[in-house]
Amino acid sequence: MGLLHDLFKIKTEEDVFELPQEETEGQKRHVLIRLETLRDFVDIDRVARLLKEGNIVFLKTKDLQRKDIGEFQNCAQKLRKVCTQYGFDLVGTEEGYFVLTPSFARIIR
């Protein structure tokens, strides 16, 4: 094609193509937002399962913070490890909630 075409890798119409998108009624995906309460350490497994299933979780932590701050800190560390391991996103709010998202969603801070 020529020196200019080879040096700059100019794309021609032959290089670009589109794949057709097939969207059927049965393939629509819904994302669920779950409101859950963190009562103790065993609730972390349930929250991790919900995230793996693709749910976004608003986790109320204020009650556990007031009841037992040590248990809350252990839970927060465990949640952070689970989120790091599976690529989930986690953020805490001043109102006493954790917002957790699966790997396909990100929280903009």
C-alpha positions in Angstrom: 0.0 0.0 0.0 2.9 2.3 0.6 5.4 3.5 3.1 3.0 5.8 4.9 0.5 3.0 5.4 3.1 0.6 6.7 4.8 3.0 9.1 1.6 4.3 10.8 -0.5 1.2 10.5 -3.4 3.2 9.0 -6.5 1.2 9.2 -8.6 0.8 6.1 -12.2 -0.2 5.9 -11.1 -3.8 5.4 -9.4 -3.8 8.9 -12.5 -2.6 10.8 -15.6 -4.8 11.4 -18.4 -5.0 13.8 -19.8 -8.0 15.5 -23.6 -8.1 15.6 -25.1 -7.9 19.0 -27.8 -10.5 19.8 -30.1 -9.5 22.5 -33.0 -11.7 23.4 -35.6 -11.3 26.0 -34.3 -14.2 28.1 -30.7 -12.8 28.3 -31.5 -9.6 30.2 -29.5 -9.4 33.4 -30.7 -7.8 36.6 -28.4 -6.6 39.3 -29.9 -6.9 42.8 -29.1 -4.5 45.6 -29.3 -6.2 49.0 -29.7 -4.5 52.3 -28.1 -6.7 55.0 -27.1 -6.3 58.6 -23.7 -7.3 60.0 -24.5 -8.9 63.4 -21.3 -11.0 63.9 -18.4 -12.7 62.2 -20.4 -15.6 60.7 -22.4 -13.1 58.6 -19.3 -12.5 56.4 -19.7 -15.8 54.6 -23.3 -14.9 53.7 -22.2 -11.5 52.4 -19.4 -13.0 50.3 -21.8 -15.5 48.8 -24.2 -12.7 47.8 -21.3 -10.8 46.2 -20.2 -13.9 44.2 -23.7 -14.2 43.0 -23.5 -10.7 41.5 -25.4 -8.7 44.1 -24.5 -5.2 45.4 -24.7 -5.2 49.2 -25.4 -2.3 51.5 -24.2 -3.7 54.9 -25.5 -2.0 58.0 -22.7 -2.1 60.6 -23.7 0.6 63.1 -25.3 -1.9 65.6 -22.2 -4.1 65.7 -20.0 -1.0 66.1 -22.0 0.1 69.2 -22.3 -3.4 70.7 -18.7 -4.7 70.2 -16.0 -2.6 68.6 -13.4 -5.4 68.6 -15.7 -7.8 66.8 -16.5 -5.1 64.3 -12.8 -4.5 63.6 -12.3 -8.2 63.1 -15.2 -8.3 60.7 -14.0 -5.3 58.8 -10.5 -6.9 58.3 -12.1 -10.2 57.1 -14.3 -8.3 54.7 -11.3 -6.4 53.3 -9.4 -9.7 52.8 -12.4 -11.3 51.0 -12.8 -8.2 48.8 -9.1 -8.2 47.9 -9.1 -11.9 47.1 -12.1 -11.9 44.8 -11.8 -8.4 43.3 -14.8 -6.9 45.0 -15.0 -3.2 45.9 -15.6 -2.0 49.5 -16.2 1.4 50.9 -17.5 2.5 54.3 -19.8 5.4 55.0 -20.1 7.8 57.9 -23.7 6.6 58.5 -22.5 3.1 59.6 -22.8 1.2 56.3 -20.4 -0.7 54.1 -21.1 -0.7 50.4 -19.8 -3.8 48.6 -19.9 -4.4 44.9 -18.9 -7.4 42.8 -16.0 -7.4 40.4 -18.0 -6.0 37.4 -19.0 -2.8 39.4 -16.7 -0.1 40.8 -17.4 2.5 43.4 -16.2 6.0 42.4 -14.7 7.8 45.4 
